Amino acid sequence: MAVSPELVFAITAFAGAAALTSLCVLLALLGTINPYHRPAVPVLGAFTVIVLATYATAGAHDVEFGLDALRLTMAEGVLAIIRILPLAFMILTVMLLRASFRKRPEDPLLALLEAKSGSA
């Protein structure tokens, strides 16, 4: 059974982004370690996500599971995030414009504060 290239692209993009995010979580956990920190479960979870994503990418691209597959997974994650950035920037721009042109509701506490300061 042949798998469509679009499905392979979707799988590798999702797996790569998940692996890249898990790598960032691992780095954050290692960077904030202290004597009271118990990072065993989050580290194991992030490492599991990286391994599963690498395995899925290796299977989708017929690459041997190893460092080459890990490199391919991370590269696919970076490319997937870069492809999504223009859409994210457009959504952020629309949200900021809506917030900029929205009329703020009248705050009764500010009116009370101004009335009190004006009577003194």
VOTORKE-793871 format. One record per residue: residue in three letters; x, y, z of N, C-alpha, C, O in turn. Coordinates in pm, 1 decimal. Example, Ala and Ser with C-alpha at 12.3 -4.5 7.8 and 13.67 -1.06 7.14 Angstrom:
2
<r->Ala, nX->1319.0, nY->-569.0, nZ->780.0, caX->1230.0, caY->-450.0, caZ->780.0, cX->1320.0, cY->-330.0, cZ->780.0, oX->1423.6, oY->-331.9, oZ->846.5>
<r->Ser, nX->1285.0, nY->-225.0, nZ->708.0, caX->1367.0, caY->-106.0, caZ->714.0, cX->1290.0, cY->3.0, cZ->787.0, oX->1340.9, oY->113.8, oZ->803.9>
% end
This chain:
120
<r->Met, nX->84.4, nY->-118.1, nZ->0.0, caX->0.0, caY->0.0, caZ->0.0, cX->89.3, cY->124.8, cZ->0.0, oX->173.9, oY->141.1, oZ->87.9>
<r->Ala, nX->70.1, nY->210.6, nZ->-96.8, caX->149.4, caY->332.6, caZ->-110.0, cX->87.9, cY->444.0, cZ->-25.6, oX->-33.8, oY->461.7, oZ->-21.2>
<r->Val, nX->173.2, nY->516.0, nZ->39.0, caX->128.8, caY->627.6, caZ->122.4, cX->149.6, cY->755.9, cZ->42.6, oX->252.5, oY->774.3, oZ->-22.4>
<r->Ser, nX->50.6, nY->843.7, nZ->48.8, caX->59.4, caY->967.5, caZ->-28.2, cX->168.9, cY->1058.1, cZ->28.4, oX->195.6, oY->1056.3, oZ->148.5>
<r->Pro, nX->232.0, nY->1137.3, nZ->-58.6, caX->337.5, caY->1228.7, caZ->-10.1, cX->285.0, cY->1332.8, cZ->87.5, oX->358.8, oY->1378.0, oZ->175.0>
<r->Glu, nX->158.3, nY->1371.7, nZ->73.7, caX->101.9, caY->1470.2, caZ->166.2, cX->92.6, cY->1413.4, cZ->307.2, oX->116.2, oY->1483.8, oZ->405.4>
<r->Leu, nX->57.4, nY->1283.3, nZ->316.2, caX->48.6, caY->1220.3, caZ->447.7, cX->187.0, cY->1206.3, cZ->510.4, oX->203.7, oY->1227.3, oZ->630.5>
<r->Val, nX->285.3, nY->1171.3, nZ->429.5, caX->422.4, caY->1162.0, caZ->479.6, cX->469.8, cY->1298.4, cZ->528.4, oX->534.2, oY->1308.8, oZ->632.8>
<r->Phe, nX->437.5, nY->1403.6, nZ->451.7, caX->475.0, caY->1539.2, caZ->492.3, cX->409.7, cY->1576.4, cZ->624.8, oX->475.4, oY->1632.1, oZ->712.7>
<r->Ala, nX->280.9, nY->1546.1, nZ->639.7, caX->210.4, caY->1579.9, caZ->763.7, cX->268.3, cY->1504.2, cZ->882.3, oX->285.8, oY->1561.1, oZ->990.0>
<r->Ile, nX->297.8, nY->1376.6, nZ->863.2, caX->352.7, caY->1295.8, caZ->972.5, cX->490.6, cY->1347.9, cZ->1013.6, oX->518.3, oY->1364.9, oZ->1132.4>
<r->Thr, nX->575.8, nY->1372.9, nZ->915.6, caX->711.1, caY->1418.0, caZ->949.6, cX->711.5, cY->1559.5, cZ->1006.4, oX->791.8, oY->1590.8, oZ->1094.3>
<r->Ala, nX->623.2, nY->1644.1, nZ->957.5, caX->616.9, caY->1779.9, caZ->1011.9, cX->570.6, cY->1776.7, cZ->1157.3, oX->629.0, oY->1843.6, oZ->1242.6>
<r->Phe, nX->466.2, nY->1699.3, nZ->1185.7, caX->415.8, caY->1690.7, caZ->1323.3, cX->519.1, cY->1625.5, cZ->1414.2, oX->544.8, oY->1673.8, oZ->1524.5>
<r->Ala, nX->578.5, nY->1515.4, nZ->1367.6, caX->677.4, caY->1445.1, caZ->1449.4, cX->799.8, cY->1533.5, cZ->1473.8, oX->853.8, oY->1535.6, oZ->1584.4>
<r->Gly, nX->843.0, nY->1605.8, nZ->1372.0, caX->958.7, caY->1693.3, caZ->1388.1, cX->931.9, cY->1806.8, cZ->1484.9, oX->1016.6, oY->1839.5, oZ->1567.9>
<r->Ala, nX->813.6, nY->1867.5, nZ->1474.4, caX->779.9, caY->1975.6, caZ->1567.0, cX->767.4, cY->1923.9, cZ->1709.9, oX->808.7, oY->1991.5, oZ->1804.1>
<r->Ala, nX->710.9, nY->1804.7, nZ->1726.6, caX->700.2, caY->1746.0, caZ->1860.6, cX->838.4, cY->1716.2, cZ->1918.1, oX->863.9, oY->1741.1, oZ->2035.9>
<r->Ala, nX->926.9, nY->1663.1, nZ->1835.1, caX->1062.7, caY->1632.5, caZ->1882.5, cX->1138.9, cY->1759.7, cZ->1917.0, oX->1210.7, oY->1764.3, oZ->2016.8>
<r->Leu, nX->1123.5, nY->1862.1, nZ->1835.1, caX->1192.4, caY->1988.7, caZ->1862.1, cX->1140.5, cY->2053.8, cZ->1990.0, oX->1218.5, oY->2108.3, oZ->2068.1>
<r->Thr, nX->1010.7, nY->2048.4, nZ->2011.4, caX->952.3, caY->2101.8, caZ->2134.0, cX->999.5, cY->2023.2, cZ->2255.5, oX->1029.9, oY->2081.5, oZ->2359.6>
<r->Ser, nX->1005.6, nY->1891.6, nZ->2242.6, caX->1053.3, caY->1808.9, caZ->2353.5, cX->1200.2, cY->1835.8, cZ->2383.2, oX->1241.4, oY->1832.6, oZ->2499.1>
<r->Leu, nX->1278.9, nY->1861.9, nZ->2280.7, caX->1419.1, caY->1897.4, caZ->2302.9, cX->1429.9, cY->2028.6, cZ->2380.8, oX->1513.7, oY->2041.7, oZ->2469.9>
<r->Cys, nX->1345.2, nY->2124.7, nZ->2347.0, caX->1344.5, caY->2252.0, caZ->2422.3, cX->1303.5, cY->2229.1, cZ->2567.1, oX->1358.7, oY->2292.0, oZ->2657.4>
<r->Val, nX->1206.6, nY->2139.1, nZ->2590.7, caX->1165.3, caY->2106.2, caZ->2727.2, cX->1280.9, cY->2041.5, cZ->2803.3, oX->1305.5, oY->2074.0, oZ->2919.4>
<r->Leu, nX->1351.8, nY->1949.2, nZ->2736.8, caX->1467.8, caY->1886.6, caZ->2800.8, cX->1573.5, cY->1989.5, cZ->2839.4, oX->1626.6, oY->1986.3, oZ->2950.4>
<r->Leu, nX->1603.4, nY->2079.9, nZ->2748.1, caX->1703.8, caY->2182.8, caZ->2777.2, cX->1658.3, cY->2274.3, cZ->2889.9, oX->1739.4, oY->2314.0, oZ->2973.6>
<r->Ala, nX->1531.0, nY->2307.9, nZ->2893.3, caX->1480.0, caY->2392.6, caZ->3001.8, cX->1485.5, cY->2319.8, cZ->3135.1, oX->1519.1, oY->2379.2, oZ->3237.5>
<r->Leu, nX->1452.6, nY->2190.9, nZ->3134.0, caX->1459.6, caY->2113.8, caZ->3258.7, cX->1603.3, cY->2102.2, cZ->3308.8, oX->1628.9, oY->2113.6, oZ->3428.7>
<r->Leu, nX->1695.4, nY->2079.7, nZ->3218.0, caX->1835.0, caY->2068.3, caZ->3260.0, cX->1892.4, cY->2203.4, cZ->3302.5, oX->1980.1, oY->2208.9, oZ->3388.7>
<r->Gly, nX->1844.8, nY->2309.8, nZ->3244.2, caX->1894.6, caY->2442.3, caZ->3278.9, cX->1841.4, cY->2495.3, cZ->3409.7, oX->1901.5, oY->2585.4, oZ->3468.1>
<r->Thr, nX->1730.2, nY->2442.0, nZ->3457.6, caX->1669.7, caY->2492.1, caZ->3581.8, cX->1677.1, cY->2390.4, cZ->3694.4, oX->1597.6, oY->2395.7, oZ->3788.2>
<r->Ile, nX->1770.3, nY->2299.4, nZ->3686.1, caX->1778.4, caY->2194.1, caZ->3787.1, cX->1829.3, cY->2251.7, cZ->3919.9, oX->1917.4, oY->2337.5, oZ->3922.6>
<r->Asn, nX->1771.8, nY->2202.5, nZ->4028.5, caX->1812.9, caY->2242.7, caZ->4162.6, cX->1793.9, cY->2123.6, cZ->4255.9, oX->1737.9, oY->2022.5, oZ->4213.4>
<r->Pro, nX->1838.3, nY->2131.4, nZ->4381.1, caX->1829.1, caY->2014.9, caZ->4470.2, cX->1685.3, cY->1969.1, cZ->4498.5, oX->1664.3, oY->1852.3, oZ->4531.5>
<r->Tyr, nX->1587.8, nY->2056.6, nZ->4486.5, caX->1449.8, caY->2020.5, caZ->4517.4, cX->1370.4, cY->1981.9, cZ->4393.6, oX->1251.8, oY->1950.3, oZ->4402.7>
<r->His, nX->1434.7, nY->1984.4, nZ->4279.6, caX->1369.8, caY->1957.0, caZ->4152.6, cX->1375.5, cY->1807.0, cZ->4125.5, oX->1481.1, oY->1745.6, oZ->4140.7>
<r->Arg, nX->1263.0, nY->1747.1, nZ->4085.4, caX->1259.1, caY->1605.6, caZ->4052.0, cX->1217.0, cY->1592.9, cZ->3905.2, oX->1099.0, oY->1572.9, oZ->3876.1>
<r->Pro, nX->1313.6, nY->1604.4, nZ->3812.2, caX->1278.8, caY->1608.0, caZ->3670.8, cX->1272.8, cY->1471.4, cZ->3602.8, oX->1268.0, oY->1465.7, oZ->3479.9>
<r->Ala, nX->1272.8, nY->1362.3, nZ->3677.2, caX->1282.3, caY->1229.5, caZ->3615.4, cX->1164.3, cY->1201.8, cZ->3521.1, oX->1185.8, oY->1159.4, oZ->3407.5>
<r->Val, nX->1043.3, nY->1224.4, nZ->3565.1, caX->926.6, caY->1192.6, caZ->3482.5, cX->917.1, cY->1284.9, cZ->3360.1, oX->896.4, oY->1234.3, oZ->3249.8>
<r->Pro, nX->931.2, nY->1416.9, nZ->3373.5, caX->927.2, caY->1500.5, caZ->3252.8, cX->1041.1, cY->1471.7, cZ->3155.3, oX->1020.6, oY->1476.5, oZ->3034.0>
<r->Val, nX->1160.0, nY->1442.0, nZ->3205.9, caX->1272.0, caY->1409.9, caZ->3117.4, cX->1243.6, cY->1280.2, cZ->3042.9, oX->1267.9, oY->1271.0, oZ->2922.6>
<r->Leu, nX->1192.9, nY->1181.1, nZ->3112.9, caX->1159.0, caY->1053.9, caZ->3049.0, cX->1049.2, cY->1072.7, cZ->2944.4, oX->1055.3, oY->1013.0, oZ->2836.8>
<r->Gly, nX->948.9, nY->1155.0, nZ->2975.2, caX->842.5, caY->1181.2, caZ->2878.7, cX->892.8, cY->1253.4, cZ->2754.7, oX->856.6, oY->1217.1, oZ->2642.7>
<r->Ala, nX->975.3, nY->1354.6, nZ->2773.6, caX->1028.8, caY->1428.2, caZ->2659.4, cX->1121.0, cY->1340.2, cZ->2576.5, oX->1118.3, oY->1346.0, oZ->2453.6>
<r->Phe, nX->1202.3, nY->1259.1, nZ->2642.1, caX->1290.3, caY->1168.6, caZ->2569.8, cX->1209.9, cY->1065.3, cZ->2490.6, oX->1247.2, oY->1030.0, oZ->2378.8>
<r->Thr, nX->1100.0, nY->1017.0, nZ->2548.4, caX->1013.6, caY->921.7, caZ->2478.6, cX->951.8, cY->984.3, cZ->2354.8, oX->944.2, oY->919.4, oZ->2250.5>
<r->Val, nX->908.0, nY->1107.6, nZ->2363.9, caX->851.7, caY->1176.6, caZ->2248.2, cX->956.4, cY->1191.8, cZ->2137.9, oX->926.0, oY->1173.1, oZ->2020.1>
<r->Ile, nX->1078.4, nY->1225.5, nZ->2175.6, caX->1185.2, caY->1240.4, caZ->2075.9, cX->1212.7, cY->1106.9, cZ->2006.7, oX->1227.0, oY->1102.3, oZ->1884.5>
<r->Val, nX->1220.1, nY->999.2, nZ->2083.3, caX->1247.8, caY->867.2, caZ->2024.4, cX->1133.7, cY->823.6, cZ->1932.4, oX->1158.9, oY->774.9, oZ->1822.2>
<r->Leu, nX->1009.1, nY->840.3, nZ->1976.0, caX->895.1, caY->800.4, caZ->1892.4, cX->885.4, cY->884.7, cZ->1765.9, oX->854.9, oY->832.8, oZ->1658.5>
<r->Ala, nX->911.0, nY->1013.8, nZ->1778.2, caX->906.7, caY->1100.5, caZ->1660.1, cX->1017.3, cY->1064.9, cZ->1562.3, oX->995.8, oY->1066.0, oZ->1441.1>
<r->Thr, nX->1135.1, nY->1033.4, nZ->1613.8, caX->1245.3, caY->993.0, caZ->1527.0, cX->1214.6, cY->859.9, cZ->1459.1, oX->1245.5, oY->841.4, oZ->1341.4>
<r->Tyr, nX->1154.7, nY->768.5, nZ->1532.1, caX->1116.6, caY->639.8, caZ->1474.0, cX->1011.8, cY->657.9, cZ->1364.1, oX->1020.5, oY->593.6, oZ->1259.6>
<r->Ala, nX->913.9, nY->744.0, nZ->1386.4, caX->811.2, caY->769.4, caZ->1285.2, cX->870.3, cY->834.7, cZ->1161.2, oX->834.3, oY->799.2, oZ->1049.0>
<r->Thr, nX->959.9, nY->928.9, nZ->1180.5, caX->1023.5, caY->996.1, caZ->1066.5, cX->1113.4, cY->899.1, cZ->990.5, oX->1116.3, oY->900.7, oZ->867.4>
<r->Ala, nX->1186.6, nY->815.0, nZ->1063.0, caX->1272.6, caY->716.8, caZ->997.1, cX->1189.5, cY->619.1, cZ->914.9, oX->1228.9, oY->581.2, oZ->804.6>
<r->Gly, nX->1075.7, nY->578.7, nZ->967.8, caX->988.9, caY->487.6, caZ->893.8, cX->924.8, cY->552.8, cZ->772.8, oX->906.4, oY->488.5, oZ->669.5>
<r->Ala, nX->891.1, nY->679.4, nZ->785.2, caX->825.6, caY->749.3, caZ->673.8, cX->921.8, cY->776.9, cZ->559.6, oX->881.0, oY->778.6, oZ->443.5>
<r->His, nX->1049.6, nY->798.5, nZ->590.9, caX->1149.1, caY->832.3, caZ->488.1, cX->1240.5, cY->715.6, cZ->452.5, oX->1335.3, oY->733.4, oZ->376.1>
<r->Asp, nX->1214.1, nY->596.9, nZ->506.0, caX->1296.9, caY->478.0, caZ->481.5, cX->1444.5, cY->503.8, cZ->512.5, oX->1533.2, oY->471.4, oZ->433.6>
<r->Val, nX->1467.7, nY->562.9, nZ->629.6, caX->1603.4, caY->591.4, caZ->677.7, cX->1626.9, cY->502.0, cZ->798.7, oX->1533.6, oY->472.4, oZ->873.3>
<r->Glu, nX->1750.2, nY->459.4, nZ->818.2, caX->1781.8, caY->376.7, caZ->933.7, cX->1768.4, cY->459.5, cZ->1060.8, oX->1811.1, oY->574.9, oZ->1065.6>
<r->Phe, nX->1708.8, nY->399.7, nZ->1163.7, caX->1689.7, caY->467.5, caZ->1291.2, cX->1825.2, cY->492.5, cZ->1355.1, oX->1899.0, oY->398.4, oZ->1384.2>
<r->Gly, nX->1857.8, nY->619.1, nZ->1377.1, caX->1985.7, caY->656.2, caZ->1436.5, cX->2003.4, cY->806.4, cZ->1433.2, oX->1905.8, oY->881.5, oZ->1431.7>
<r->Leu, nX->2126.5, nY->849.2, nZ->1432.0, caX->2154.6, caY->993.1, caZ->1435.4, cX->2108.7, cY->1064.3, cZ->1308.6, oX->2065.2, oY->1179.3, oZ->1314.6>
<r->Asp, nX->2117.9, nY->996.9, nZ->1193.7, caX->2069.1, caY->1059.2, caZ->1069.9, cX->1918.3, cY->1081.5, cZ->1076.0, oX->1867.9, oY->1184.5, oZ->1031.3>
<r->Ala, nX->1847.5, nY->984.6, nZ->1131.4, caX->1702.5, caY->999.6, caZ->1145.6, cX->1669.4, cY->1110.3, cZ->1245.7, oX->1573.9, oY->1185.2, oZ->1225.5>
<r->Leu, nX->1747.4, nY->1121.2, nZ->1353.0, caX->1725.7, caY->1227.9, caZ->1451.4, cX->1751.0, cY->1364.7, cZ->1388.5, oX->1674.9, oY->1458.8, oZ->1410.9>
<r->Arg, nX->1858.2, nY->1375.3, nZ->1309.7, caX->1888.9, caY->1501.1, caZ->1241.1, cX->1776.9, cY->1537.3, cZ->1143.3, oX->1736.7, oY->1653.3, oZ->1134.3>
<r->Leu, nX->1726.9, nY->1437.6, nZ->1070.2, caX->1617.1, caY->1460.7, caZ->977.0, cX->1490.2, cY->1503.8, cZ->1050.2, oX->1417.6, oY->1591.8, oZ->1004.1>
<r->Thr, nX->1464.7, nY->1441.4, nZ->1163.8, caX->1346.0, caY->1477.4, caZ->1243.1, cX->1353.6, cY->1621.8, cZ->1290.6, oX->1256.3, oY->1696.2, oZ->1278.7>
<r->Met, nX->1467.1, nY->1661.4, nZ->1343.7, caX->1482.8, caY->1798.9, caZ->1392.3, cX->1475.1, cY->1899.6, cZ->1277.2, oX->1417.0, oY->2007.0, oZ->1292.5>
<r->Ala, nX->1532.7, nY->1865.4, nZ->1163.7, caX->1525.3, caY->1955.4, caZ->1047.8, cX->1381.4, cY->1969.5, cZ->999.0, oX->1338.0, oY->2079.3, oZ->964.0>
<r->Glu, nX->1308.2, nY->1859.5, nZ->996.5, caX->1167.0, caY->1866.7, caZ->956.9, cX->1087.2, cY->1951.0, cZ->1055.3, oX->996.1, oY->2023.5, oZ->1015.3>
<r->Gly, nX->1120.7, nY->1941.9, nZ->1184.0, caX->1052.0, caY->2023.4, caZ->1284.3, cX->1078.0, cY->2171.7, cZ->1265.0, oX->985.6, oY->2252.6, oZ->1273.2>
<r->Val, nX->1202.4, nY->2207.9, nZ->1239.4, caX->1236.2, caY->2348.5, caZ->1216.2, cX->1164.7, cY->2399.9, cZ->1091.2, oX->1108.5, oY->2509.4, oZ->1092.0>
<r->Leu, nX->1167.1, nY->2320.8, nZ->984.4, caX->1100.4, caY->2363.6, caZ->860.5, cX->948.9, cY->2375.0, cZ->878.3, oX->886.7, oY->2465.6, oZ->822.9>
<r->Ala, nX->889.8, nY->2284.5, nZ->954.8, caX->745.4, caY->2291.7, caZ->978.3, cX->709.3, cY->2417.9, cZ->1056.6, oX->609.4, oY->2483.4, oZ->1026.9>
<r->Ile, nX->790.3, nY->2451.6, nZ->1155.8, caX->763.7, caY->2572.6, caZ->1234.0, cX->783.3, cY->2697.4, cZ->1148.6, oX->706.5, oY->2792.9, oZ->1160.0>
<r->Ile, nX->884.7, nY->2697.4, nZ->1063.8, caX->907.4, caY->2813.1, caZ->975.5, cX->792.3, cY->2828.9, cZ->876.8, oX->753.9, oY->2941.3, oZ->844.7>
<r->Arg, nX->736.7, nY->2717.8, nZ->828.2, caX->624.2, caY->2726.1, caZ->734.2, cX->498.9, cY->2782.0, cZ->801.0, oX->416.5, oY->2845.2, oZ->734.9>
<r->Ile, nX->483.8, nY->2759.3, nZ->930.9, caX->363.6, caY->2805.0, caZ->1002.1, cX->375.7, cY->2950.8, cZ->1046.6, oX->273.9, oY->3015.6, oZ->1070.5>
<r->Leu, nX->497.0, nY->3003.5, nZ->1058.3, caX->517.6, caY->3138.4, caZ->1111.4, cX->439.3, cY->3248.0, cZ->1038.4, oX->381.8, oY->3333.4, oZ->1106.0>
<r->Pro, nX->433.3, nY->3251.0, nZ->904.7, caX->354.1, caY->3358.1, caZ->841.6, cX->207.4, cY->3356.8, cZ->883.4, oX->148.1, oY->3462.6, oZ->904.6>
<r->Leu, nX->149.0, nY->3238.9, nZ->895.4, caX->10.3, caY->3229.3, caZ->940.6, cX->-2.6, cY->3278.3, cZ->1085.1, oX->-97.4, oY->3349.4, oZ->1118.8>
<r->Ala, nX->91.9, nY->3240.5, nZ->1169.0, caX->88.4, caY->3285.7, caZ->1308.3, cX->104.6, cY->3437.0, cZ->1317.5, oX->38.7, oY->3501.5, oZ->1399.0>
<r->Phe, nX->191.9, nY->3494.2, nZ->1234.2, caX->209.4, caY->3639.6, caZ->1234.4, cX->84.1, cY->3711.3, cZ->1186.2, oX->49.3, oY->3817.1, oZ->1238.6>
<r->Met, nX->16.1, nY->3655.0, nZ->1087.1, caX->-108.7, caY->3717.0, caZ->1039.1, cX->-215.4, cY->3714.1, cZ->1147.5, oX->-285.2, oY->3813.4, oZ->1168.3>
<r->Ile, nX->-228.9, nY->3602.3, nZ->1216.2, caX->-327.7, caY->3592.0, caZ->1323.3, cX->-293.7, cY->3688.5, cZ->1436.7, oX->-382.4, oY->3754.6, oZ->1490.6>
<r->Leu, nX->-165.6, nY->3696.9, nZ->1472.9, caX->-122.8, caY->3788.9, caZ->1577.9, cX->-148.4, cY->3933.5, cZ->1538.7, oX->-189.4, oY->4014.0, oZ->1622.3>
<r->Thr, nX->-124.4, nY->3967.5, nZ->1411.7, caX->-149.6, caY->4103.9, caZ->1364.7, cX->-297.0, cY->4138.4, cZ->1373.2, oX->-332.5, oY->4247.8, oZ->1417.0>
<r->Val, nX->-383.1, nY->4047.1, nZ->1332.0, caX->-527.8, caY->4071.4, caZ->1339.6, cX->-571.1, cY->4088.5, cZ->1485.0, oX->-650.5, oY->4177.3, oZ->1516.0>
<r->Met, nX->-519.7, nY->4004.5, nZ->1573.8, caX->-556.2, caY->4016.4, caZ->1715.5, cX->-509.7, cY->4149.2, cZ->1774.8, oX->-582.8, oY->4212.1, oZ->1851.4>
<r->Leu, nX->-387.6, nY->4192.4, nZ->1739.4, caX->-337.6, caY->4319.6, caZ->1790.9, cX->-415.6, cY->4438.0, cZ->1734.9, oX->-441.4, oY->4534.9, oZ->1806.3>
<r->Leu, nX->-453.0, nY->4430.6, nZ->1607.6, caX->-534.0, caY->4538.8, caZ->1550.1, cX->-671.0, cY->4545.7, cZ->1615.5, oX->-720.7, oY->4654.5, oZ->1644.5>
<r->Arg, nX->-732.1, nY->4430.3, nZ->1638.9, caX->-863.0, caY->4429.5, caZ->1706.6, cX->-851.7, cY->4488.1, cZ->1846.6, oX->-939.4, oY->4562.7, oZ->1890.4>
<r->Ala, nX->-743.7, nY->4454.3, nZ->1917.2, caX->-725.2, caY->4507.4, caZ->2052.8, cX->-694.6, cY->4656.8, cZ->2049.9, oX->-732.1, oY->4728.7, oZ->2142.6>
<r->Ser, nX->-627.8, nY->4704.6, nZ->1946.4, caX->-592.6, caY->4846.4, caZ->1937.8, cX->-712.8, cY->4934.4, cZ->1909.3, oX->-722.4, oY->5045.4, oZ->1961.6>
<r->Phe, nX->-804.2, nY->4886.0, nZ->1827.2, caX->-918.2, caY->4969.2, caZ->1787.8, cX->-1042.2, cY->4945.7, cZ->1872.7, oX->-1145.4, oY->5008.4, oZ->1848.8>
<r->Arg, nX->-1034.8, nY->4858.5, nZ->1969.4, caX->-1148.8, caY->4830.6, caZ->2055.9, cX->-1164.3, cY->4943.2, cZ->2158.0, oX->-1066.2, oY->4990.3, oZ->2215.6>
<r->Lys, nX->-1288.7, nY->4985.4, nZ->2179.5, caX->-1315.2, caY->5088.2, caZ->2279.8, cX->-1321.7, cY->5021.0, cZ->2416.2, oX->-1393.3, oY->4923.1, oZ->2436.9>
<r->Arg, nX->-1244.6, nY->5077.0, nZ->2507.9, caX->-1242.5, caY->5018.7, caZ->2641.4, cX->-1372.4, cY->5049.4, cZ->2714.6, oX->-1424.4, oY->5160.5, oZ->2704.9>
<r->Pro, nX->-1424.9, nY->4951.9, nZ->2787.6, caX->-1547.4, caY->4976.7, caZ->2863.6, cX->-1519.9, cY->5072.2, cZ->2980.4, oX->-1408.2, oY->5080.2, oZ->3031.7>
<r->Glu, nX->-1622.0, nY->5141.9, nZ->3019.4, caX->-1610.8, caY->5236.5, caZ->3130.9, cX->-1594.7, cY->5158.2, cZ->3260.2, oX->-1673.7, oY->5068.4, oZ->3289.5>
<r->Asp, nX->-1494.8, nY->5191.6, nZ->3335.6, caX->-1466.7, caY->5121.8, caZ->3460.2, cX->-1526.9, cY->5201.1, cZ->3576.2, oX->-1487.1, oY->5315.3, oZ->3599.2>
<r->Pro, nX->-1622.6, nY->5142.3, nZ->3650.2, caX->-1684.9, caY->5216.9, caZ->3760.9, cX->-1586.6, cY->5247.2, cZ->3874.6, oX->-1602.9, oY->5347.8, oZ->3943.7>
<r->Leu, nX->-1486.4, nY->5163.6, nZ->3895.3, caX->-1391.0, caY->5190.1, caZ->4002.9, cX->-1303.0, cY->5310.8, cZ->3970.7, oX->-1270.5, oY->5389.3, oZ->4059.7>
<r->Leu, nX->-1264.3, nY->5325.9, nZ->3843.0, caX->-1186.4, caY->5443.5, caZ->3805.4, cX->-1270.1, cY->5570.7, cZ->3818.4, oX->-1219.2, oY->5674.8, oZ->3860.2>
<r->Ala, nX->-1397.5, nY->5562.4, nZ->3782.9, caX->-1485.6, caY->5678.9, caZ->3798.2, cX->-1499.3, cY->5715.8, cZ->3945.6, oX->-1499.8, oY->5833.8, oZ->3980.4>
<r->Leu, nX->-1510.4, nY->5616.1, nZ->4031.5, caX->-1520.6, caY->5642.0, caZ->4175.3, cX->-1391.4, cY->5702.8, cZ->4227.8, oX->-1396.0, oY->5794.3, oZ->4310.1>
<r->Leu, nX->-1277.6, nY->5654.8, nZ->4182.8, caX->-1149.5, caY->5707.7, caZ->4223.8, cX->-1134.1, cY->5854.0, cZ->4179.3, oX->-1087.0, oY->5937.6, oZ->4256.5>
<r->Glu, nX->-1173.3, nY->5884.6, nZ->4056.3, caX->-1165.5, caY->6023.5, caZ->4006.9, cX->-1261.5, cY->6113.1, cZ->4083.2, oX->-1227.7, oY->6228.2, oZ->4110.6>
<r->Ala, nX->-1379.3, nY->6064.8, nZ->4118.3, caX->-1474.5, caY->6144.2, caZ->4193.0, cX->-1421.2, cY->6173.6, cZ->4333.1, oX->-1439.3, oY->6284.2, oZ->4384.1>
<r->Lys, nX->-1356.9, nY->6077.2, nZ->4394.6, caX->-1302.8, caY->6095.6, caZ->4529.0, cX->-1185.5, cY->6193.1, cZ->4527.4, oX->-1174.5, oY->6277.4, oZ->4616.4>
<r->Ser, nX->-1097.5, nY->6182.8, nZ->4427.4, caX->-983.0, caY->6271.5, caZ->4423.9, cX->-1025.5, cY->6414.1, cZ->4387.0, oX->-957.6, oY->6509.6, oZ->4424.8>
<r->Gly, nX->-1135.0, nY->6430.2, nZ->4314.9, caX->-1183.0, caY->6563.2, caZ->4276.7, cX->-1252.1, cY->6633.7, cZ->4393.2, oX->-1258.1, oY->6756.7, oZ->4394.0>
<r->Ser, nX->-1304.7, nY->6560.0, nZ->4492.1, caX->-1376.4, caY->6622.6, caZ->4602.9, cX->-1283.3, cY->6664.1, cZ->4715.3, oX->-1325.2, oY->6739.5, oZ->4803.2>
<r->Ala, nX->-1159.1, nY->6618.5, nZ->4716.3, caX->-1067.2, caY->6651.0, caZ->4825.3, cX->-1010.2, cY->6788.2, cZ->4817.0, oX->-931.4, oY->6827.5, oZ->4903.1>
% end
